[in-house]
Amino acid sequence: MHIRVGCEFRYEATWPTPTVMQVQPYPNGAHQVLQEDLQSTPDLSMHAYHDIYDNHCLRFVLPAGESILRYDALVAVSGEPDEIDPDAIQMPVEVLPDDVLHYTLPSRFCLSDVLSDTAWQLFGQTEPGWARVQAICDWVYNNIRFQYGTSTPITTAADVFEQRIGVCRDFTHLAVTFCRALNIPTRYVFGYLPDIAVPPPDAPMDFCAWMEVYLGGHWWTFDPRNNMRRIGRVLIGRGRDALDVAMVTTYGRPNLQQMTVWADEVPSASNSSITQDEVKKEDISTL
């Protein structure tokens, strides 16, 4: 299955503003980027790098005045829903791999130390492993109300628990926090999520946040916002929480005038017209 993903940002800056953008699919994800294109108006000099989580980032300086940043890609995905394994076990902390321990600790937005007692009261009697993580997702899905504009860039999981409202970022932060409080390694991820095999939403397309949980020696996708298996996820970034995977970080305060996001299945007729010999991938990494 082929998915077209991308986004466009329109900024108005008062002065030159150093910026980092993270919107390209993760370099080692389950997807395959077939074509991609990055455009900026005016034409900007950009430098690509991979951060400590191997996320693909672009550095540049927004000039004073209006700027338009547009990314578009054609991506191949499996066409299958998220994988599941209800028998996946929760591994004892003492046998977790060294590089996984990092995801059991509190972070800026996922205050697992603050909500530790709450997590054990709510989920301490559940069966460790897949069932416990699913119980956490069920609780967040059923007890937090989704509504745009209800959180800020500094809203933490503790705030969401108290206010019982938020967006997908907040749903994920709270579920990540509960998992870590129960010694389950969990990382925050975000990306593009097309509306395949689900009713189309009333709101415009946006980036989506979900989480990956380490059970039985593997990382598994869980989505406390939608709480269902989905088709066509295109991962962009992984980290401890949203602080590590912001789609745009600016060292200043330019005015974001407009943000547009798209993630749509390419019709089968278009799929069949694309052959491997015709695929051309722009080497954005050399920018």
Secondary structure, DSSP 8 states (H G I E B T S, - for coil): -EEEEEEEEEEEESS-EEEEE--S--TTSSSEEEEEEEEEES----EEEE-TT--EEEEEEE-SEEEEEEEEEEEE----B----TT-----GGGS-GGGGGGGS--SS--TTTTHHHHHHHHTTS-TTHHHHHHHHHHHHHHSEE-TTS--TT--HHHHHHH-EE-HHHHHHHHHHHHHHTT--EEEEEEE----SS---SS----EEEEEEEETTEEEEE-TTT-S--B--EEEEEESSGGGG-SEEESS--EEEEEEEEEEE--HHHHHT--GGG-----GGG-
